[in-house]
Amino acid sequence: MGMHFGNLAKIRHVVTYSISPFEQRAFPNYFAKGIPNVWRRFRSSVFKIAPPMILMYLTYTWGNSVHEQSKKKGAVAHE
């Protein structure tokens, strides 16, 4: 019996490695590398994402304004 619950079965040709949570740091180099990496990734993708989003926003606002104008009675008199 002397086996622990996590070691009940042996699987051949599978090697697993683990590190104790007490031996690793939770947020290593968070401010030194993490924030600059986020900024770099943002700069590289902003010109791919922003133009379609701006175009969709302008189309949406234009469509809403045309819809509001078409709901008016006598649209020519209210301009």
VENPEFEN-V929579 format. One record per residue. N is the residue number from 1. RES is the residue in one letter. PSI is psi in whole degrees, -180 to 180 (999 if undefined). Layout:
BEGIN
n=(N/N)
res=(RES/RES)
psi=(PSI/PSI)
END
This chain:
BEGIN
n=(1/2/3/4/5/6/7/8/9/10/11/12/13/14/15/16/17/18/19/20/21/22/23/24/25/26/27/28/29/30/31/32/33/34/35/36/37/38/39/40/41/42/43/44/45/46/47/48/49/50/51/52/53/54/55/56/57/58/59/60/61/62/63/64/65/66/67/68/69/70/71/72/73/74/75/76/77/78/79)
res=(M/G/M/H/F/G/N/L/A/K/I/R/H/V/V/T/Y/S/I/S/P/F/E/Q/R/A/F/P/N/Y/F/A/K/G/I/P/N/V/W/R/R/F/R/S/S/V/F/K/I/A/P/P/M/I/L/M/Y/L/T/Y/T/W/G/N/S/V/H/E/Q/S/K/K/K/G/A/V/A/H/E)
psi=(-44/12/145/164/-38/-13/32/-35/142/126/125/146/19/121/128/141/145/158/142/141/-17/-12/-1/154/144/-46/72/135/36/-48/-31/-38/-30/-52/-43/-33/-41/-43/-42/-43/-36/-46/-35/-24/-7/-35/-10/-31/-40/-46/-45/-36/-42/-43/-43/-41/-45/-40/-42/-46/-38/-44/-39/-39/-39/-39/-44/-40/-35/-18/-17/148/131/63/-30/-36/-23/0/999)
END
